[in-house]
Amino acid sequence: MFEQRQTRTMGGAALTTLALIYHMTVYKIRKGDRNAVFGLAMSVVKSLLMVAILYLMFYFLQMRSSPIRGNFILYIMSGIFLFLTQNKAMGAVLGADGPVSPLMKHGPLNPSIAIVSSALAALFQQTFACLTLLLLTHALIEPVKLEYPFICLGIFLLAWFTGCCIGLMFRAAKPWWPGGITIISQFYMRANMFTSGKIFVANALPSTMLPLFTWNPLFHTIDQARGFAFVNYTPRNSDLLYPISVALTFLMIGLVWDFVNRHYISLSWSIRRL
C-alpha cells in the first residue's frame, strides 16, 4: 500500500492524466457550490444580469436599435459572452492551485493539471450559460440566427484561449510581486469593461480613437465575431491574427516562466516578496 504507482506505457500515462484532468475539472465546477446544478444556474444568472444591464443602458440612452442591422439582443450577447469568457478564463488560470497548495500533496496531481482543469471548468460554465441564454432568447423573444455559427464558436474558443494565456502570464509573474500583479490583473479585467468594444462596433470609431482600443486582443475578437454573426457587418479595423499572436506569445512566456518558478517557489515566497 506504500508503493508509488507508476505507469509503464505512454498510453497509460496519457489516460491517467486525462482522468485526473476530468476529476479536477468536476471538482472545480462543484467547488463553489454544494449543488452542481445550482452552480451552473448561477453562471446563467450572472450572464443574464450582464445582458439585462447592458440592454437597460441602451434603453435609457434611447439606443434601442443595434448599430448593426439585425437582432439587437444578439448584438449585446456577442459582446457580453466573449467578455465574460475571457475574464473567467483569466481568473481561473490565475487562481489555479500552485506547487505549494495542499491539494498538490496528492501524488498524481501537479500544477499543470490544476491549470488545465481550471481553464476547462471556466469554459464549461460559460459555454453552458451562453447556450442556455441563446436557446431562451430563440424560444421566448425572437429567433436567433448566426450567419456563420461554427466560425463564431471558434472565435468564442479563441476568447477563452486568449484569457487562459493572459492568466498564465499573470500567474507566472505573481510569485515575484503578489500584491502588484493582483492589482494589475484586476485593473486589466476592469479595463476590459470599456476597451473590449462590446458596446460599440469598431467601424463606427474615428481613426483618432482606434489606438485606445486596438491594443486589446478582446476588442479584435468581439469585432470579428460580429462580422461572422451578422451578414450586414464587415469589420475593417480589427484582425484575428492579433489575438492569436498575443495568445501564443503569452503562452510561451508563461509556460517557461512558470516552469522556472517551480524550482524556487516555497511557502514563504509570497511573504518575502510583498
Salt bridges, closest charged atoms under 4 A:
ASP97 OD2 - LYS28 NZ 2.61
ASP258 OD1 - ARG171 NE 3.65
ASP258 OD2 - ARG262 NH2 2.94
